[in-house]
Amino acid sequence: MGMTLTEKILAKASGQSVVEPGQNIWVDVDLLMTHDVCGPGTIGVFKREFGADAKVWDSEKIVLIPDHYIFTADERANRNVDILRDFAREQGIKYFYDITDKGNFKANPDYKGVCHIALAQEGHTRPGEVLFGTDSHTCNAGAFGQFATGIGNTDAGFIMGTGKLLIKVPATMRFVLNGEMPDYLLAKDLILQIIGDIGVAGATYRTMEFAGDTIERLTMEERMTLCNMAIEAGGKNGTIAADKTTFDYVRSRSDKPFEAVYTDADAKFYSDMSYNVAELEPVVAQPHSPDNRALARECSDVKIDRVYIGSCTGGKTTDFVNAARILKGQKVKVPTYLVPATQKVYEDLFTYKYDGQTLSEIFLESGCIEPAAPSCAACLGGPKDTFGRMNSAEVCVSTTNRNFPGRMGEKTAQIYLASPYTAAASALTGYVTDPREFIG
């Protein structure tokens, strides 16, 4: 009987030759990630259930990454990071990406940035493995041909003590995208198109597997954008088969062995949808849901107050390169916030050259606000002093992944989710703008 990529990974992790959708199985976990928002709760569960002096199952298979509420004066937020630090010291956690100087993030050599992109850049995401994280966008790592999904503090606390978790095998929905990507489209347009088609509950507790020759030509960072937002359709995980692009990325960052697996030709899918990407147009998700899709050109009368380019979904190096392509030699008409996902991306803003200029030179000459410290920042709202937090009923075009009421701060704010192209184009006009107005 043929199996899908996800089913094969879970079969191997459970020591079985075959698994089927709906089956409950115990899996061995390759990596557990938690951050400053959920880490303290996870640690609390672990200590309550396994004892105050208990040791974690494997101190080299847990990654602790403060990234959400870190550049803030909020005492409760800072206390959370202190809890992570104490636990890492007590347990001898090898991979703790600490931040100790909130005023100067560049003075923190151990700090990496937003968990999902940091995991990839630090070589923690490998084909064929099982990754759980206390963050719904952990499915970002499915871009590497692994099973990666978000869990709650209770499950994470159990994994901390045992290295195992009981899960139900998800059925797989396959999305086959073929054709040459039009010059004005990005992965964000593809995933917003799909979510608009199936709805925010359309993939509930199912795998979203992305395939086709369009996907094979995408960079790792663009593949991450697709898998990152599987959760926005209710997906358990998103995944893409590993190939040379994957292997080159992973092997340059990790020397640990891994074994890629692939969907069988006779595998059974819950559903199978096909797209010709040449027929697609730039889209946005209107307030207040990721599936409230509209063509960007249909929203040209929507006046905006700001643009936000950042987050694990839209703050990678290639996202900023794409934004720079639109902004170069132009002037923004609204405040435009830039939040790199990681320290590495921040450095790239000042070293990577596009058409003879560094990205930061292009952004600053166009009138953007100076790039902020790498973190989740306004993507999850946060304390009042969070960079870019929306504190008034403004309209924002954002490269982030969610636009629920209050997601970026003020509940009456309106967020239009868009690609870096569309966000940058909108910054230049002060209205939601189809990037084809600036891409010939």
Backbone hydrogen bonds in HBPLUS format (Angstrom, degrees):
<---DONOR---> <-ACCEPTOR-->    atom                        ^
c    i                          cat <-CA-CA->   ^        H-A-AA   ^      H-
h    n   atom  resd res      DA  || num        DHA   H-A  angle D-A-AA Bond
n    s   type  num  typ     dist DA aas  dist angle  dist       angle   num
A0264-ASP N   A0003-MET O   2.91 MM 261  5.61 176.6  1.91 168.4 168.1     1
A0008-LYS N   A0004-THR O   2.91 MM   4  6.18 155.7  1.97 154.8 161.4     2
A0009-ILE N   A0005-LEU O   3.09 MM   4  6.41 158.5  2.14 151.9 157.2     3
A0010-LEU N   A0006-THR O   3.03 MM   4  6.26 167.6  2.05 154.9 158.0     4
A0011-ALA N   A0007-GLU O   2.84 MM   4  5.97 146.6  1.96 143.8 153.4     5
A0012-LYS N   A0008-LYS O   3.06 MM   4  6.23 167.2  2.08 149.0 151.7     6
A0013-ALA N   A0009-ILE O   2.95 MM   4  6.18 159.9  1.99 148.6 154.8     7
A0014-SER N   A0010-LEU O   3.02 MM   4  6.04 126.9  2.31 134.7 146.5     8
A0014-SER N   A0011-ALA O   3.20 MM   3  5.20 138.7  2.39  95.9 107.4     9
A0016-GLN N   A0011-ALA O   2.89 MM   5  4.97 159.8  1.93 152.4 149.8    10
A0015-GLY N   A0012-LYS O   3.17 MM   3  5.13 160.5  2.21 102.0 107.9    11
A0028-ASP N   A0013-ALA O   2.95 MM  15  5.25 156.8  2.00 129.3 135.1    12
A0023-GLN N   A0020-GLU O   3.08 MM   3  5.69 159.4  2.12 141.6 144.1    13
A0022-GLY N   A0169-VAL O   2.81 MM 147  5.25 168.0  1.83 147.4 147.8    14
A0169-VAL N   A0023-GLN O   2.85 MM 146  5.43 161.5  1.89 150.7 155.4    15
A0025-ILE N   A0167-ILE O   2.82 MM 142  5.59 164.1  1.85 166.8 168.9    16
A0167-ILE N   A0025-ILE O   2.87 MM 142  5.59 161.6  1.90 163.7 162.8    17
A0027-VAL N   A0165-LEU O   2.91 MM 138  5.57 164.5  1.94 150.8 153.9    18
A0165-LEU N   A0027-VAL O   3.15 MM 138  5.57 143.4  2.29 143.3 153.5    19
A0029-VAL N   A0163-GLY O   2.92 MM 134  5.42 170.3  1.93 154.0 152.8    20
A0030-ASP N   A0130-VAL O   3.01 MM 100  5.23 145.5  2.14 136.8 147.3    21
A0031-LEU N   A0130-VAL O   3.25 MM  99  6.68 140.5  2.42 158.1 160.3    22
A0132-PHE N   A0031-LEU O   3.08 MM 101  6.46 165.0  2.10 162.6 164.0    23
A0032-LEU N   A0061-LYS O   2.93 MM  29  6.32 155.6  1.99 156.4 164.4    24
A0063-VAL N   A0032-LEU O   2.82 MM  31  6.23 161.2  1.86 159.6 165.4    25
A0033-MET N   A0132-PHE O   2.93 MM  99  6.39 153.9  2.00 147.8 156.3    26
A0134-THR N   A0033-MET O   3.02 MM 101  6.53 150.1  2.12 152.6 159.4    27
A0034-THR N   A0063-VAL O   3.04 MM  29  6.53 156.8  2.09 166.4 172.6    28
A0065-ILE N   A0034-THR O   3.04 MM  31  6.43 161.3  2.07 150.5 156.6    29
A0039-GLY N   A0035-HIS O   2.59 MM   4  5.03 141.3  1.73 151.7 162.3    30
A0042-THR N   A0038-CYS O   2.96 MM   4  6.17 157.7  2.01 155.9 163.1    31
A0043-ILE N   A0039-GLY O   2.84 MM   4  6.04 164.0  1.86 161.3 165.4    32
A0044-GLY N   A0040-PRO O   2.91 MM   4  6.08 151.2  1.99 141.7 150.1    33
A0045-VAL N   A0041-GLY O   3.00 MM   4  6.29 155.6  2.06 147.4 152.7    34
A0046-PHE N   A0042-THR O   2.95 MM   4  6.21 166.6  1.97 152.6 156.5    35
A0047-LYS N   A0043-ILE O   2.95 MM   4  6.18 163.6  1.97 153.3 156.7    36
A0048-ARG N   A0044-GLY O   2.97 MM   4  6.06 152.2  2.05 144.3 152.5    37
A0049-GLU N   A0045-VAL O   2.93 MM   4  6.04 162.7  1.96 157.2 161.0    38
A0050-PHE N   A0046-PHE O   2.87 MM   4  5.75 154.6  1.93 147.3 154.6    39
A0051-GLY N   A0047-LYS O   2.96 MM   4  4.83 134.6  2.17 119.6 126.7    40
A0054-ALA N   A0051-GLY O   3.09 MM   3  5.15 167.6  2.11 110.8 113.9    41
A0057-TRP N   A0160-MET O   2.71 MM 103  5.87 157.6  1.76 159.9 164.9    42
A0061-LYS N   A0058-ASP O   3.11 MM   3  5.46 168.0  2.12 115.2 118.3    43
A0094-LYS N   A0059-SER O   3.13 MM  35  6.24 164.5  2.15 146.6 150.4    44
A0064-LEU N   A0095-TYR O   2.95 MM  31  6.39 162.7  1.98 159.7 165.2    45
A0097-TYR N   A0064-LEU O   3.03 MM  33  6.39 161.2  2.07 176.3 174.2    46
A0376-CYS N   A0067-ASP O   3.01 MM 309  6.07 168.2  2.02 154.3 153.4    47
A0078-ASN N   A0074-ASP O   3.07 MM   4  6.34 161.8  2.11 152.8 158.0    48
A0079-ARG N   A0075-GLU O   2.89 MM   4  6.02 143.6  2.02 141.5 151.8    49
A0080-ASN N   A0076-ARG O   3.20 MM   4  6.46 146.2  2.32 140.4 147.6    50
A0082-ASP N   A0078-ASN O   3.13 MM   4  6.46 152.8  2.21 143.5 151.2    51
A0083-ILE N   A0079-ARG O   2.98 MM   4  6.32 148.0  2.08 149.8 158.1    52
A0084-LEU N   A0080-ASN O   3.17 MM   4  6.54 155.7  2.23 145.6 151.1    53
A0085-ARG N   A0081-VAL O   2.94 MM   4  6.22 160.9  1.98 151.9 157.2    54
A0086-ASP N   A0082-ASP O   2.93 MM   4  6.16 163.9  1.96 152.1 155.8    55
A0087-PHE N   A0083-ILE O   3.05 MM   4  6.17 158.9  2.09 146.4 152.3    56
A0088-ALA N   A0084-LEU O   2.86 MM   4  6.05 158.8  1.91 152.4 158.4    57
A0089-ARG N   A0085-ARG O   3.05 MM   4  6.25 157.1  2.10 147.8 153.5    58
A0090-GLU N   A0086-ASP O   2.93 MM   4  6.08 161.5  1.96 146.9 152.5    59
A0091-GLN N   A0087-PHE O   2.90 MM   4  5.97 155.2  1.96 150.8 156.4    60
A0092-GLY N   A0088-ALA O   2.90 MM   4  5.60 121.0  2.25 134.6 146.9    61
A0093-ILE N   A0088-ALA O   3.02 MM   5  4.80 149.3  2.12 133.0 140.3    62
A0107-ALA N   A0104-ASN O   2.85 MM   3  5.54 161.6  1.88 121.2 127.6    63
A0108-ASN N   A0105-PHE O   3.09 MM   3  5.47 149.2  2.19 117.4 118.0    64
A0111-TYR N   A0108-ASN O   3.16 MM   3  5.42 141.0  2.31 106.5 117.1    65
A0343-GLN N   A0112-LYS O   2.74 MM 231  5.44 160.0  1.78 153.9 156.6    66
A0114-VAL N   A0341-ALA O   2.74 MM 227  5.35 167.5  1.76 163.9 160.6    67
A0118-ALA N   A0114-VAL O   2.86 MM   4  5.85 163.2  1.89 163.5 166.6    68
A0119-LEU N   A0115-CYS O   2.81 MM   4  5.86 157.7  1.86 151.2 156.1    69
A0121-GLN N   A0117-ILE O   2.91 MM   4  6.15 169.6  1.92 155.0 158.1    70
A0122-GLU N   A0118-ALA O   2.87 MM   4  5.86 146.3  1.98 150.9 158.3    71
A0124-HIS N   A0119-LEU O   2.85 MM   5  5.08 156.7  1.91 169.4 163.3    72
A0123-GLY N   A0120-ALA O   3.15 MM   3  5.34 164.3  2.18 109.4 112.8    73
A0129-GLU N   A0126-ARG O   3.41 MM   3  6.06 157.2  2.46 140.2 139.9    74
A0128-GLY N   A0145-GLY O   2.89 MM  17  6.11 173.4  1.90 134.5 133.5    75
A0147-PHE N   A0129-GLU O   2.96 MM  18  6.26 158.9  2.00 172.8 174.0    76
A0131-LEU N   A0147-PHE O   2.85 MM  16  6.21 167.5  1.86 162.4 166.2    77
A0149-THR N   A0131-LEU O   3.13 MM  18  6.69 150.3  2.22 156.8 163.5    78
A0133-GLY N   A0149-THR O   3.18 MM  16  6.47 149.2  2.27 149.7 154.2    79
A0151-ILE N   A0133-GLY O   2.86 MM  18  5.96 146.3  1.98 143.4 150.1    80
A0138-THR N   A0135-ASP O   3.01 MM   3  5.66 152.0  2.09 128.3 127.9    81
A0140-ASN N   A0137-HIS O   2.96 MM   3  5.71 164.1  1.98 120.3 123.6    82
A0141-ALA N   A0138-THR O   3.14 MM   3  6.24 161.4  2.17 133.7 132.7    83
A0142-GLY N   A0139-CYS O   2.99 MM   3  5.44 162.2  2.03 114.9 120.8    84
A0143-ALA N   A0140-ASN O   3.31 MM   3  6.31 172.0  2.32 122.8 124.9    85
A0144-PHE N   A0141-ALA O   3.00 MM   3  5.79 171.5  2.01 123.5 126.3    86
A0145-GLY N   A0142-GLY O   3.04 MM   3  5.41 154.6  2.11 122.1 120.6    87
A0240-ILE N   A0142-GLY O   3.13 MM  98  6.37 144.9  2.26 148.4 138.0    88
A0156-ALA N   A0152-GLY O   3.03 MM   4  6.24 162.0  2.07 151.9 157.7    89
A0157-GLY N   A0153-ASN O   2.79 MM   4  5.93 152.7  1.86 146.1 153.1    90
A0158-PHE N   A0154-THR O   3.07 MM   4  6.36 149.8  2.17 144.9 152.8    91
A0159-ILE N   A0155-ASP O   2.95 MM   4  6.29 157.0  2.01 150.3 156.6    92
A0160-MET N   A0156-ALA O   2.91 MM   4  6.17 156.4  1.97 148.4 154.9    93
A0161-GLY N   A0158-PHE O   3.14 MM   3  5.35 127.6  2.42  98.8 111.6    94
A0162-THR N   A0158-PHE O   2.98 MM   4  6.16 140.4  2.14 146.8 158.8    95
A0162-THR N   A0159-ILE O   3.15 MM   3  5.06 124.5  2.47  94.5 109.0    96
A0163-GLY N   A0159-ILE O   2.69 MM   4  4.52 151.3  1.77 125.4 134.6    97
A0207-THR N   A0171-ALA O   2.79 MM  36  6.08 162.0  1.82 155.0 160.3    98
A0270-TYR N   A0172-THR O   2.72 MM  98  5.50 153.5  1.78 144.7 151.8    99
A0173-MET N   A0207-THR O   2.72 MM  34  5.88 177.8  1.72 162.4 162.5   100
A0209-GLU N   A0173-MET O   2.86 MM  36  6.13 164.8  1.88 158.7 163.7   101
A0174-ARG N   A0271-SER O   2.96 MM  97  6.23 170.0  1.97 152.6 149.9   102
A0273-MET N   A0174-ARG O   2.89 MM  99  6.29 167.6  1.90 160.3 162.7   103
A0175-PHE N   A0209-GLU O   2.80 MM  34  6.09 163.2  1.83 170.2 170.7   104
A0211-ALA N   A0175-PHE O   2.93 MM  36  6.16 164.4  1.96 152.5 153.0   105
A0176-VAL N   A0273-MET O   2.77 MM  97  6.14 165.7  1.79 166.2 167.2   106
A0275-TYR N   A0176-VAL O   2.80 MM  99  6.22 148.8  1.89 162.8 166.8   107
A0177-LEU N   A0211-ALA O   2.75 MM  34  6.18 163.1  1.77 156.5 152.1   108
A0214-THR N   A0177-LEU O   3.08 MM  37  5.57 152.2  2.16 140.5 142.6   109
A0178-ASN N   A0275-TYR O   3.01 MM  97  6.27 173.7  2.01 164.9 164.1   110
A0277-VAL N   A0178-ASN O   3.01 MM  99  6.20 153.6  2.08 161.4 168.6   111
A0185-LEU N   A0182-PRO O   3.09 MM   3  5.56 172.8  2.10 121.8 123.4   112
A0189-ASP N   A0186-LEU O   2.94 MM   3  5.46 129.9  2.20 111.9 123.9   113
A0190-LEU N   A0186-LEU O   3.35 MM   4  6.83 150.4  2.45 144.4 152.7   114
A0190-LEU N   A0187-ALA O   3.00 MM   3  4.99 114.7  2.44  94.2 110.5   115
A0191-ILE N   A0187-ALA O   3.02 MM   4  6.37 163.6  2.04 162.3 164.1   116
A0192-LEU N   A0188-LYS O   3.03 MM   4  6.09 157.3  2.08 145.2 151.9   117
A0193-GLN N   A0189-ASP O   2.93 MM   4  5.99 146.0  2.05 140.4 149.7   118
A0194-ILE N   A0190-LEU O   3.03 MM   4  6.34 158.7  2.08 147.8 152.8   119
A0195-ILE N   A0191-ILE O   2.90 MM   4  6.08 168.6  1.91 150.3 153.6   120
A0196-GLY N   A0192-LEU O   2.94 MM   4  5.92 151.8  2.02 136.6 144.9   121
A0197-ASP N   A0193-GLN O   3.03 MM   4  6.30 137.0  2.22 138.5 150.0   122
A0197-ASP N   A0194-ILE O   2.99 MM   3  5.03 124.4  2.31  94.8 109.7   123
A0198-ILE N   A0194-ILE O   2.98 MM   4  6.33 157.7  2.03 158.0 162.9   124
A0199-GLY N   A0195-ILE O   2.71 MM   4  5.23 148.0  1.81 144.0 151.2   125
A0202-GLY N   A0199-GLY O   3.06 MM   3  4.93 163.9  2.09 105.8 110.2   126
A0204-THR N   A0201-ALA O   3.36 MM   3  5.24 167.4  2.38 110.8 109.3   127
A0203-ALA N   A0233-ALA O   2.79 MM  30  5.39 158.4  1.83 166.2 160.4   128
A0206-ARG N   A0203-ALA O   2.85 MM   3  5.25 134.8  2.06 153.6 141.3   129
A0205-TYR N   A0234-GLY O   3.10 MM  29  6.45 138.4  2.28 160.2 147.9   130
A0236-LYS N   A0206-ARG O   2.81 MM  30  5.14 149.9  1.90 126.6 135.7   131
A0208-MET N   A0237-ASN O   2.83 MM  29  6.28 156.7  1.89 151.0 159.0   132
A0239-THR N   A0208-MET O   2.91 MM  31  6.34 148.9  2.01 153.0 152.0   133
A0210-PHE N   A0239-THR O   2.95 MM  29  6.29 162.6  1.98 169.0 174.8   134
A0216-GLU N   A0212-GLY O   3.19 MM   4  6.52 155.5  2.25 148.7 156.0   135
A0217-ARG N   A0214-THR O   3.19 MM   3  5.42 139.8  2.36 100.2 110.9   136
A0218-LEU N   A0215-ILE O   3.05 MM   3  5.23 155.3  2.11 107.3 115.1   137
A0223-ARG N   A0219-THR O   2.99 MM   4  6.25 153.4  2.06 148.3 156.3   138
A0224-MET N   A0220-MET O   2.91 MM   4  6.17 148.3  2.01 146.6 155.2   139
A0225-THR N   A0221-GLU O   3.24 MM   4  6.54 145.9  2.36 137.7 145.6   140
A0226-LEU N   A0222-GLU O   3.34 MM   4  6.74 152.6  2.42 145.4 150.6   141
A0227-CYS N   A0223-ARG O   3.13 MM   4  6.48 170.6  2.14 159.0 159.0   142
A0228-ASN N   A0224-MET O   2.77 MM   4  5.71 156.7  1.82 152.6 159.8   143
A0230-ALA N   A0227-CYS O   3.14 MM   3  5.30 169.2  2.15 112.2 114.2   144
A0232-GLU N   A0229-MET O   2.96 MM   3  5.12 138.5  2.13 100.1 112.2   145
A0233-ALA N   A0230-ALA O   2.99 MM   3  5.55 159.4  2.04 113.3 120.0   146
A0235-GLY N   A0230-ALA O   2.98 MM   5  5.10 144.9  2.11 143.3 132.7   147
A0234-GLY N   A0231-ILE O   2.85 MM   3  4.69 158.7  1.89 105.2 109.6   148
A0246-THR N   A0243-ASP O   2.99 MM   3  5.21 115.9  2.42 103.1 118.3   149
A0247-PHE N   A0243-ASP O   2.88 MM   4  6.18 168.1  1.90 162.2 165.2   150
A0248-ASP N   A0244-LYS O   2.87 MM   4  5.96 166.6  1.89 154.9 157.8   151
A0249-TYR N   A0245-THR O   3.26 MM   4  6.37 158.4  2.31 140.2 145.7   152
A0250-VAL N   A0246-THR O   2.91 MM   4  6.15 172.2  1.91 164.1 165.7   153
A0251-ARG N   A0247-PHE O   2.86 MM   4  5.78 168.0  1.88 152.3 156.4   154
A0253-ARG N   A0250-VAL O   2.90 MM   3  5.28 158.1  1.94 113.1 120.2   155
A0254-SER N   A0250-VAL O   2.82 MM   4  5.88 132.3  2.05 155.8 171.0   156
A0267-ALA N   A0264-ASP O   3.13 MM   3  5.12 161.9  2.17 111.2 110.7   157
A0279-GLU N   A0276-ASN O   2.95 MM   3  5.81 164.6  1.97 127.2 131.8   158
A0280-LEU N   A0277-VAL O   3.07 MM   3  5.25 163.3  2.10 109.2 114.6   159
A0296-ALA N   A0282-PRO O   2.95 MM  14  5.71 175.8  1.95 134.1 135.6   160
A0284-VAL N   A0294-ALA O   2.89 MM  10  5.57 159.0  1.93 165.1 171.0   161
A0294-ALA N   A0284-VAL O   2.98 MM  10  5.57 148.8  2.08 156.7 159.4   162
A0285-ALA N   A0417-LEU O   3.00 MM 132  4.94 149.9  2.09 130.3 138.8   163
A0417-LEU N   A0285-ALA O   3.00 MM 132  4.94 149.5  2.10 141.5 142.4   164
A0286-GLN N   A0292-ASN O   2.71 MM   6  5.24 160.9  1.74 151.4 145.4   165
A0289-SER N   A0286-GLN O   3.42 MM   3  6.69 168.4  2.44 146.6 145.3   166
A0292-ASN N   A0289-SER O   3.03 MM   3  5.39 168.4  2.04 119.3 121.8   167
A0298-GLU N   A0295-LEU O   2.93 MM   3  5.26 143.2  2.06 107.5 118.7   168
A0299-CYS N   A0296-ALA O   3.04 MM   3  5.46 159.4  2.08 112.0 118.6   169
A0302-VAL N   A0299-CYS O   2.96 MM   3  5.56 167.0  1.98 126.2 127.9   170
A0432-VAL N   A0302-VAL O   3.05 MM 130  5.70 149.1  2.15 150.4 159.8   171
A0304-ILE N   A0430-GLY O   2.93 MM 126  5.52 173.9  1.93 140.4 140.7   172
A0305-ASP N   A0395-VAL O   2.76 MM  90  5.25 169.7  1.77 144.8 148.4   173
A0306-ARG N   A0395-VAL O   3.28 MM  89  6.66 141.4  2.44 156.4 158.7   174
A0397-VAL N   A0306-ARG O   3.18 MM  91  6.67 155.0  2.25 148.1 152.0   175
A0307-VAL N   A0335-PRO O   2.98 MM  28  6.42 153.4  2.05 156.1 161.2   176
A0337-TYR N   A0307-VAL O   2.82 MM  30  6.18 160.2  1.86 162.3 158.4   177
A0308-TYR N   A0397-VAL O   2.94 MM  89  6.34 158.1  1.98 153.8 158.2   178
A0399-THR N   A0308-TYR O   3.01 MM  91  6.45 149.2  2.11 160.5 170.3   179
A0309-ILE N   A0337-TYR O   2.88 MM  28  6.03 170.4  1.89 155.3 158.5   180
A0339-VAL N   A0309-ILE O   2.90 MM  30  6.25 166.4  1.92 154.1 156.2   181
A0315-GLY N   A0311-SER O   2.66 MM   4  4.72 121.7  2.00 150.7 146.4   182
A0341-ALA N   A0315-GLY O   2.92 MM  26  4.90 158.4  1.97 141.0 134.1   183
A0319-ASP N   A0316-LYS O   2.98 MM   3  5.18 123.9  2.30 101.9 117.0   184
A0320-PHE N   A0316-LYS O   3.18 MM   4  6.61 151.2  2.27 154.8 162.4   185
A0320-PHE N   A0317-THR O   3.06 MM   3  5.30 120.6  2.43 101.5 115.5   186
A0321-VAL N   A0317-THR O   2.95 MM   4  6.29 151.2  2.03 150.5 159.8   187
A0322-ASN N   A0318-THR O   2.93 MM   4  6.08 158.3  1.97 144.8 149.9   188
A0323-ALA N   A0319-ASP O   3.02 MM   4  6.29 151.1  2.11 139.1 147.2   189
A0324-ALA N   A0320-PHE O   2.85 MM   4  6.01 156.9  1.91 145.8 152.1   190
A0325-ARG N   A0321-VAL O   3.05 MM   4  6.31 143.9  2.19 143.5 152.6   191
A0326-ILE N   A0323-ALA O   3.10 MM   3  5.48 129.6  2.37 104.4 116.1   192
A0327-LEU N   A0323-ALA O   3.01 MM   4  6.27 161.1  2.05 151.4 157.4   193
A0328-LYS N   A0324-ALA O   2.91 MM   4  5.59 150.0  2.00 151.7 152.9   194
A0330-GLN N   A0327-LEU O   2.91 MM   3  5.33 156.5  1.96 146.2 142.7   195
A0332-VAL N   A0366-SER O   2.80 MM  34  5.87 166.2  1.82 165.0 162.0   196
A0333-LYS N   A0427-ALA O   2.70 MM  94  5.92 170.7  1.71 166.1 163.4   197
A0369-ILE N   A0336-THR O   2.99 MM  33  5.81 162.9  2.02 148.7 154.3   198
A0372-ALA N   A0338-LEU O   2.92 MM  34  6.22 168.6  1.94 167.7 169.1   199
A0346-TYR N   A0342-THR O   2.92 MM   4  6.24 159.1  1.97 149.7 155.9   200
A0347-GLU N   A0343-GLN O   2.89 MM   4  6.21 160.7  1.93 154.1 158.5   201
A0348-ASP N   A0344-LYS O   2.95 MM   4  6.22 150.0  2.04 143.4 152.2   202
A0349-LEU N   A0345-VAL O   3.06 MM   4  6.41 140.9  2.21 147.4 157.1   203
A0349-LEU N   A0346-TYR O   3.11 MM   3  5.29 128.4  2.39  98.0 111.1   204
A0350-PHE N   A0347-GLU O   3.05 MM   3  5.50 143.4  2.19 108.4 118.2   205
A0351-THR N   A0348-ASP O   3.14 MM   3  4.97 151.5  2.23  98.4 107.1   206
A0352-TYR N   A0348-ASP O   2.74 MM   4  5.06 163.1  1.77 139.1 144.7   207
A0360-SER N   A0349-LEU O   2.73 MM  11  5.18 150.2  1.82 160.1 149.7   208
A0359-LEU N   A0352-TYR O   3.12 MM   7  6.27 135.2  2.33 167.5 176.2   209
A0354-TYR N   A0357-GLN O   2.65 MM   3  5.40 156.4  1.71 167.3 161.1   210
A0357-GLN N   A0354-TYR O   3.19 MM   3  5.40 169.6  2.20 113.6 116.7   211
A0362-ILE N   A0358-THR O   3.12 MM   4  6.47 158.4  2.17 152.5 158.2   212
A0363-PHE N   A0359-LEU O   2.92 MM   4  6.21 163.3  1.94 155.4 159.9   213
A0364-LEU N   A0360-SER O   2.87 MM   4  5.98 171.2  1.88 154.1 156.7   214
A0365-GLU N   A0361-GLU O   2.97 MM   4  5.92 158.3  2.02 143.6 150.1   215
A0366-SER N   A0362-ILE O   3.08 MM   4  6.18 135.5  2.29 137.1 148.4   216
A0366-SER N   A0363-PHE O   3.19 MM   3  5.17 128.5  2.47  92.5 106.1   217
A0368-CYS N   A0363-PHE O   3.01 MM   5  5.39 159.9  2.05 156.9 150.4   218
A0367-GLY N   A0364-LEU O   3.09 MM   3  5.10 153.6  2.16  99.4 107.7   219
A0379-CYS N   A0376-CYS O   3.06 MM   3  5.73 148.5  2.17 149.0 146.6   220
A0381-GLY N   A0378-ALA O   2.96 MM   3  4.57 167.1  1.97 107.8 106.5   221
A0382-GLY N   A0380-LEU O   2.79 MM   2  5.82 100.5  2.43 121.1 106.8   222
A0386-THR N   A0383-PRO O   2.96 MM   3  5.50 155.9  2.02 128.4 128.0   223
A0389-ARG N   A0386-THR O   3.18 MM   3  5.51 167.1  2.20 128.6 129.4   224
A0390-MET N   A0408-MET O   2.88 MM  18  5.80 168.0  1.90 162.9 160.0   225
A0410-GLU N   A0390-MET O   2.60 MM  20  5.47 155.1  1.66 147.6 156.6   226
A0394-GLU N   A0392-SER O   2.73 MM   2  5.55 136.2  1.92 110.0  95.5   227
A0414-GLN N   A0394-GLU O   2.79 MM  20  6.23 164.6  1.82 160.8 166.1   228
A0396-CYS N   A0414-GLN O   2.77 MM  18  6.17 163.1  1.80 166.8 172.8   229
A0416-TYR N   A0396-CYS O   2.75 MM  20  6.12 164.6  1.77 163.7 169.1   230
A0398-SER N   A0416-TYR O   2.83 MM  18  6.03 163.1  1.86 153.0 157.9   231
A0418-ALA N   A0398-SER O   2.89 MM  20  5.91 147.1  2.00 154.6 156.8   232
A0407-ARG N   A0404-PHE O   3.02 MM   3  5.33 163.5  2.05 134.4 134.4   233
A0409-GLY N   A0406-GLY O   3.09 MM   3  4.80 166.0  2.11 103.7 107.3   234
A0413-ALA N   A0410-GLU O   3.16 MM   3  5.48 161.9  2.20 109.4 114.9   235
A0423-ALA N   A0419-SER O   2.82 MM   4  6.04 163.2  1.85 159.8 165.4   236
A0424-ALA N   A0420-PRO O   2.96 MM   4  5.95 163.8  1.98 143.1 147.5   237
A0425-ALA N   A0421-TYR O   2.94 MM   4  6.14 162.9  1.97 151.7 157.0   238
A0426-SER N   A0422-THR O   2.93 MM   4  6.02 153.3  2.01 143.7 151.0   239
A0427-ALA N   A0423-ALA O   3.00 MM   4  6.27 144.1  2.13 142.5 152.3   240
A0428-LEU N   A0424-ALA O   3.27 MM   4  6.60 139.2  2.45 142.1 151.7   241
A0428-LEU N   A0425-ALA O   3.18 MM   3  5.29 131.2  2.43  95.8 108.2   242
A0429-THR N   A0426-SER O   3.26 MM   3  5.32 137.1  2.45  97.3 108.3   243
A0430-GLY N   A0426-SER O   2.83 MM   4  5.66 154.3  1.89 155.6 161.0   244
A0437-GLU N   A0434-ASP O   3.05 MM   3  6.08 171.7  2.06 129.7 132.1   245
A0438-PHE N   A0435-PRO O   2.84 MM   3  5.49 159.2  1.89 117.9 124.6   246
A0439-ILE N   A0435-PRO O   2.95 MM   4  6.18 126.2  2.25 141.6 156.4   247
